[in-house]
Amino acid sequence: MTDTIEIPGYKAGTWTIDPSHSEVGFSVRHMLISKVRGKFEKFDATFVTGENPLDTQVTATADVASVNTNDKNRDGHLATNDFFDAPTHPELKFVSTGVRQEKGEFKVDGDLTIKGVTKPVTFDFEFGGFGTDAYGNYKAGFEAKTEVDRNDFGVNWNAALETGGVLVGDKVTITLDIQAVLQP
């Protein structure tokens, strides 16, 4: 039997992304000395929440061609087969397999597909809260974060540095800052 979790302001229903108040981003080590950050300009998600928050289901996608790292040449390279292979695999996809609470923290488990490879991942999930906007829309805010090894998804291009090491790190942190709208 699953425990029912009580969250102030929580409502069951179908929620969609408010894209003007949301961001899907990532960061990866560059030259082992700093991080490159990027985001996907086009993404979508649907959250179906049950009476119990632990029964929530999530389906999300990001348009690979919309990647933006503030460098058009790098963005173009990311779209090639060296990285995301956008022509063959135009989107990243996440489908949840469960929501759980561990030591008081929420975790969202699911299958992440990048470049046609699907692997299980777990997002650390933090509620920001609920509220009604100036137009009467009921909204939820949250942040979620996970780390993946890009090689697990066949995204393994790299270049050796003369000073030792490699150009691109293996670990990629995926961050979601989301505001969702409860559908009528």
N, C-alpha and C positions, 0 to 999 in steps of 0.2 A: 504494500500500500504506500502510495506517495503522500508525503505531508503536503498540506495546503499552505501556501505562503501568503501572508497578508502584506500588501504594499499600499500605503495611503495614496489615494487618487487613481489606483489601477482600475482599468475597465477592460472587459473582454470585448473582442471584435476584430475587425480587419483594419490594419494600419498601413499607410503607404508613406514613402519618403517625401519630405518637404525639401526639394533639392536646393533651394536658396538658403537654407539653414543647415545644410549637411555637407560632409566631406568624407571621401574615401581616399586615404593616403597611405604612403609607405616610406620607409627609409632603409638605406643600406650603406654599409661602410664603403668609402671610396679611398683608395690608396692606403688603407689601414690608418689614416690620420684624421678623417672627418666623415661626415655622413652626407649623402645625397638624399634629398627628400623629393617626393613626387606625389601626384594625385591623379585620379581619374575624373575628368570633367563630366562624363556621362555615366550614370549608374542608376540602378533601380532596385527596390526591395519591397517585399510584402511580408508583414508580420501578422500572423493569425494567433491571437491570444485567447486562451480558454479561460474558464472561471478560475482555474488555478494557473498562476504565472508559469509554473514548471511544465505546463502543457503547451507552451508557445511553440509555434512553427515559423521558421524563417526561410525565405527563398530570396536570394540576391544575385545581381549580375553587375558587372562593370564592363564598359566598352573599351577594349584594349587600345583602339585607335585614338581614344581620347586622353591618353596618358600625357601628363604635363609635368616636366621637371625644370621648367624655365630655361630649357636649352633645346631648340628645335632639332639640331643635329642629333643629340642624344635621344630625343623622343623618337626620331625617325629610326635610329638604330634599335631602340627597344621594340619597335613594331616588326622588326625582321625576325627570321628564324633563329638568329643568335639568342634572342630573348623570347618574346611572346608569340611570334609568328602570327601576327594579326590577320593576314589573308586567310590562313587555314583555320585559326582558332580566334575568332573575333571577340570573344568575351571570356571573362573570368566568371566563375559561378560558385556560389555557396548555397548549400541546402542543409539545414539543421537536422540533426538526428536526436537531439535531446537538450533539455535545459536542466541544470542541477544547481544545488547550493552546496558549497564546500567550505567549511570553516567560516560561515557567514557571508561568503562571497559567491556571486553568481557566475556560472560557467555555461557557455553555449557551445555544445559539441556539434560537429557537422562535417560534411564532405566539401572540400575546396577543390575546384578544378581549374588548373592553369595549363595552358598549352596541351590540352587533351588528356592530362594526367590528373587523376582524382586521388586525394589523400585525406585522411582524417585530421582535423585540427580542432583546437579548443580556444575560443575567445574568452578572455577575462572581460566581464560585463559589469558596467557600473551605471545605475539609474541616475539621471540628473533630476528627474521629477516630472510632474504633470501639470498642465494648466490650459486655460482657454485663452486664445489670442483675441485681438481686437475685432476679428471677423466672426467670432463664435465657434471657431474650430478647436476641438479638443486635441491637445498635443502631448507627446511624450518626448523626453530628451534622454539620450544615453551615449555612453562611450564604450567602445569595445576594442580589444587589442590582442594580437597574437603574434608569434614569431614562427617563421617557417624557414626551412633550408631550401633555397631555390633549386638546388641540384636534384632534390626529390621530385621536382616537377619537370625535369629535363631542361631547365633554364641554367645552362652551365658554361656559357661563353665567359672567357676571362682573358687577361693578358698579364704576362709576367712583367714585373717592374725591375729596372736595372739596379735599384737599391735593395732588391729583395722583396718578397711578398707578391701580391697580385693587385690588380686594379679594382676589382669588385669583390666585396665580401660575400660570403655564402648565406649568412643569416639576414633575413628581410623581416622587418617589423611592419605589420599591417595595422593601421589605426582607423577607426571609424568614429566620427563625431556626427551623430544623427539626431534629427528632429523628425518625428513621425506624426502623421495626422490620422486620427480615428475617422474611418469612413462611415457615412450615415447608414 
